[in-house]
Amino acid sequence: MRFEKLSNDKIRIILNLQDLEDNDIDYQSFMSNSSDTQKLFMDILDEAEEQIGFKTKDYKLMVEALATFDGDFIITVTRSLPDINTYKKKTIMAKRKSANLNTDTIIYKFNSYDDICDFVLLLKNKNIPGLITFTKSFSLYIYKSNYYLIMENINKDFIGIKQFLCALTEFGKSVNNSNLFKSRLSEYGHLIIKNNFYKTISKSLNT
């Protein structure tokens, strides 16, 4: 298990199958958000507070869990103070969100073009070999002032896929029902980049 502090109110937790086995939780139970999973998650948050000082008491939490192709999990936790009208002492509210990487199409939403650029810059700094080929079939749309990265023909054996996904979860949020949402983007969205997403953005940043 590994913790990364992304900001004062946002952390990333990386779990592997061995972490689940050590807590007698299988893959399916973890993804179904069982009672055992919830207990494990609370223990993980306690450890996050101990290791990197990330306190969650009296905060509302937004949780996004992403399963990688080899069975690891990338969990992003964002904390915020509850609205004063719904605030309850010693209560933690959490919403769990997951993305299925076994689907044909994966879509991630970015709030701004700056977030897209920061995402690409982070990838460039990581110097991941073969990234241009890996993202060759990735396209970019704009729809209702938000940007959407559509990822297709994903190479599950790509050596840098974990690094790519970690960077992705730092700047974007997964979209549920990706195949259906892709149709909406095709009909109502504006296509900015048809293919070669990473190569195109990287080139624009160098000019």
N, C-alpha and C positions, 0 to 999 in steps of 0.2 A: 504494500500500500504506500502511495506517495501523495504528498500534499504540495500544491503550488498556490501561492498567494498572488492573484491577478490584480487586485486592488484592495482598498480598505474594506470593501463590502462584497467581494467576490473571490471565491477560491475554486480550484480544480482539484478533484480527488481521482486518482487512478488506481483501480482495483484489478487484480487478476484472478483467475480461477482458483489459485491456491489460497487466496484470501477468503474466498467463499467456502472452500473445503475446510479451512481452519475453523470456520464458524458453523459447520454442518448445514450449509445452505447450497442448494444446487442452482444451476443457471436459470431454469424455468421459474423456480420460486422467487429468485431475485427480480426477474423481469415482471413477475405478476404482482409485485409489491405486497408480499405476504406479511403476516404479523412478525415472523422471524426476521424478514428483511427490514421492517421498520425498526425493530430493536437494534439490529446491526447498524442501521443508519444513525440512530441516536448515539450509539457507542463510537461511531466514526466521528461524529460531530464533537463529542467530548475529547477525542484524541486530537482533532484539529485545533481545538482551543488550547490543549496542552502543548502541542508542537509549534504552532505558528500564531497563537494568540487570537484565533478567530472565534469570538463569542457569539452565541446564537440565542441566549436567554433573552426573552421579551422582544425578539425580532420575528417578523414574518419572513419566511423563506420561499424562494423560487428554486426548484431543483430540476435540472435537466440531466437525464441519464442516457448515455449513448453507448451502445454495444459495438465493439469492433469485430472484425471478421474472425479473429482468432480467440474470441471469448473474453477479452478484457473489457473493462468498463471505464468510460470517462464521464465523471459526474461533475457538473458545474453547479455551485451553490451561490446564490445571490441573496443577500439579506437586506431588509429595509424595515424601518419602524412602522408598525401598524397604524392605520388611521385612528385618531384619538377616539372616534365614536365606536370602534370595534375592538379597542385595546383591552386585553385581559391579562392581568399580571400572571407571569410564569406560564404563559401559553405560547406555543410555537405553532404557527400555521405553515403548512408546507404543501406545495403542489409538485407532483412528480410528472415528468414528461420524458418520453422515450422516443428514439428514432430507430427504425428497423433498417439495418444496412444490407439486408438480404433482398430488398425490393429492387425493381429494375431502375427506378428513378428516385433520387434523393434531392430534396430542395432545402436550401437554407436561406433565411431572410436576414438582410442587413438593413439597418435603419438609415444609413447614409452612404454616399459614395466614398466619403472619408474612411468609413469602416472597411469598405472593400479595399481601399489603397493600403490601409494599415495592416490588413490581413495579408495582402500580397507582400508587403515589405517584411513582415515577420517571416514569411516563408522564404524570402530571398536571404534573410539573415541566417536561416537555418542551413542553407546550402544543401538542400536535399537532392541527391542525384536522381535524374530521370523525371523530374517534376513536370517538365513541359510535355512529355509523352503521356504521363499519367492524367493530366488535365486537358488533353487534346479534345475530348468530347464534352467538355463542360461549357455551358453557355450562361449568359447573364441577361436578365430582364429587369425592366423597371415597371412597377405597377402600384398605383396609388401612393406615389412618393417614396416607396420602399424598393429595395433592390433584392433580386432573387437569383441565387446561384443554382442552376440545374445541373446535377451531376449524373451522367449516364455512362454506360460501358466502363464501369469501375473495375480496375485491375485489383482483385483481392490480394494478390501476392506482391503488390508494390512494397518495396522495402521501407519506404518512408511514410506508410499510410497512417501510423500512429501519430507521428509528428504533424502530419497534415490535419488529422482530425482534432488534435489538441488545439492547434491554431484556429481551426474552424469554429470550435465551440467557444473560443474566447471572444470572437467578434460577431458571430451569427447565432441564430436560433433555428432549430429544425421546424419544418412545416409538416403537419400531419396530412395523411391522405395525399401523398406527393403526386401520384399518377393522376388523380382528379384535378389537383391544383395546377398541374402542368397544362391541362387543357384550358383552364381559365386564363393562364398566362398567355397561351398561344392565341386566344381569342381577344382578350382585352388588354394584355400587357404590351410593352414596346421592347422588341429585341434589340439589345445594345451590342452584344458579342455573340456570334453564332457558334463559333468553335474557338479552341486555343485560348481559353479564358486567362490562364496564368501568363502565357507568353504575351498576350495583347496588353494586359494591364501593366506588366513589367516594363514593356517597351515604352508605354506612355509615361511611366514614372521616370524614365531615363532621359526624356526629352525636355 
